[in-house]
Amino acid sequence: MKARTTYDNILRISDDPDVNDVIRFLRAREIVHYQRFGELLCRTQDRLNEKNFFAYNPAFDKKQG
């Protein structure tokens, strides 16, 4: 999110419409990348918690029944 803050700061001081268009595009792309990374992280954590994923599942080492 540092990049997004940087883009916001540049937009505050820039008065060039061409530069502003590029910065807005980069800011939007940064936001989408951040969201997709978050989604991927959630999916990965869900997969690591599956019973069949024993190599990384801490519950696998617990004594079974």
C-alpha positions as CSV (number, residue, x, y, z in Angstrom):
1,M,0.0,0.0,0.0
2,K,3.0,2.3,0.1
3,A,2.8,2.6,-3.7
4,R,-0.8,3.7,-3.5
5,T,0.1,6.4,-0.9
6,T,3.0,7.6,-3.2
7,Y,0.6,7.8,-6.2
8,D,-1.9,9.8,-4.1
9,N,0.9,12.2,-3.1
10,I,2.0,12.6,-6.7
11,L,-1.6,13.4,-7.7
12,R,-1.8,16.1,-5.0
13,I,1.1,18.0,-6.4
14,S,0.8,17.3,-10.2
15,D,-1.1,19.6,-12.5
16,D,-0.2,17.8,-15.7
17,P,-3.2,15.8,-17.1
18,D,-1.1,13.3,-18.9
19,V,1.0,12.5,-15.9
20,N,-2.2,12.3,-13.7
21,D,-3.8,9.8,-16.1
22,V,-0.7,7.5,-15.9
23,I,-0.6,7.8,-12.1
24,R,-4.3,7.1,-11.8
25,F,-3.8,4.0,-14.0
26,L,-0.9,2.8,-11.8
27,R,-2.8,3.4,-8.6
28,A,-5.8,1.4,-9.9
29,R,-3.5,-1.4,-10.9
30,E,-1.9,-1.4,-7.5
31,I,-5.3,-1.7,-5.8
32,V,-6.3,-4.6,-8.0
33,H,-3.0,-6.4,-7.4
34,Y,-3.4,-5.9,-3.6
35,Q,-6.9,-7.3,-3.7
36,R,-5.9,-10.3,-5.8
37,F,-3.0,-11.1,-3.6
38,G,-5.3,-11.0,-0.6
39,E,-7.7,-13.4,-2.3
40,L,-4.9,-15.7,-3.2
41,L,-3.6,-15.7,0.4
42,C,-7.1,-16.6,1.7
43,R,-7.3,-19.5,-0.8
44,T,-3.9,-20.7,0.1
45,Q,-4.7,-20.7,3.8
46,D,-7.9,-22.6,3.1
47,R,-6.0,-25.2,1.2
48,L,-3.4,-25.6,3.9
49,N,-6.2,-26.3,6.4
50,E,-7.6,-29.2,4.3
51,K,-7.3,-32.6,5.9
52,N,-5.6,-34.1,2.8
53,F,-2.9,-31.5,2.9
54,F,-1.1,-33.2,5.7
55,A,2.4,-31.8,5.0
56,Y,1.5,-28.4,6.3
57,N,-1.5,-29.1,8.4
58,P,-0.6,-28.9,12.2
59,A,-3.8,-30.9,13.0
60,F,-2.3,-33.9,11.2
61,D,0.3,-34.4,14.0
62,K,-2.3,-34.5,16.7
63,K,-3.2,-37.9,18.0
64,Q,-6.1,-39.3,16.1
65,G,-9.1,-40.5,18.0
